[in-house]
């Protein structure tokens, strides 16, 4: 998705006009319209200002993510790596990737639960609690 489409969506979602946004950002309506129509690209500072205004991320403004709300905690390096792997997978293979991840998660939770039960049982046998 492009910046213009994202901005149009944000304007519609928040129920504001281009003129209102231009005034809030202290830029000309013509400049903002250039962004919305994809005739010009905002520089990095303007992208940050747009993201801040809409309480979102620059990744969302640039259409790199579909998540409007910023993550509560930033992704660590491994999480970013997994996201990049996912983005490189052909569309038809993404459901398989997701299901594989779910399977790994279920197995890990089951093992964790078994270990916890084993640890509790050992504690009971030694009189600890």
Buried (B, 14 or more C-beta within 10 A) or exposed (E): EEBBEBBBBBBEEEEBEBEBBBBEBEBEBEBBBBBBEEEBEBEEEBBBBBBEBBEBBBBBBBBEBEEBEBEEEEEEEEEEEEEEEEEEEEEEEEEEBEEEEEEEEEEEEEEEEEEEEEEEEEEEEEEEE
